[in-house]
Amino acid sequence: MNRGLIAKASISINTPTAKVWNALTNPEVIKQYMFGTNVISDWREGSPIVWKANCKERHARIKASFST
């Protein structure tokens, strides 16, 4: 039975909010820590975030949603 995967995490980062937001929403920065993935989102609360990647001929598509 496929119930899907739900993962939740939180972290406190001691840096300006603008710098964190840029790291989370800037596609070029995201590629540095999400290993070359392309991210698609309109970054509105509740909107999906989709990471797409090609990994050794395997395709990955990861969805999440954003909330404040």
N, C-alpha and C positions, 0 to 999 in steps of 0.2 A: 504494500500500500504506500503510495507516494503522498506524504503530508507536506512536502516542501521543507525548506530549511529557513529557519528564522534565527538570526544572530543579532544580538544587541551588545553594544560596547560604548563606553564613555571614557574620556580622558581629559585631564586638565593640563593646559599648556600655558606656560608663563611667557607669553609674547603678545604683541598687539593683535587685536581681533582682525584687523585688516590683513595682516600677514597670514593668519590662519585661514581666513576666507579665501585669499588668493591661492593658497596651497590646495584647498579643497575644490575650487571651481575653475582654475586655470588649466585648460587641457595640456599645455606644454609642461607645466609643473607636475600634473598628475602622471604623465608618462614617465617621470623620473622615479616615482615610487610605486606605480602600478605596472611596471615592467612593459612599457610600450603600448598600453591599451589606449583606445580612443574612447572618450567619455561623451555621452549625449544626455543633456538635461536642459530644462529652462530655469532650473534652480529656484523654482517657486515652492513654497511649503506644500508638502504632500505630493509633489510631482515625482515621477520616476527618475532615477539615475541609472543609466545603462553603460556598463563598461564592455567594450568589444575588444577581443584579442585573438590573434592567430598564434597558437603555440605548437610548433612542430606538427603542422598539418591538422591540428585539432582546433576547433573553433570554440571560444568561450563567450558566453553572454551572461553577465551578472546584472541583476536588477536590484535596486534599493529605492528607498524613498527618503525624502528630506523633511525634517521638521525641526522647529526651533524649540 
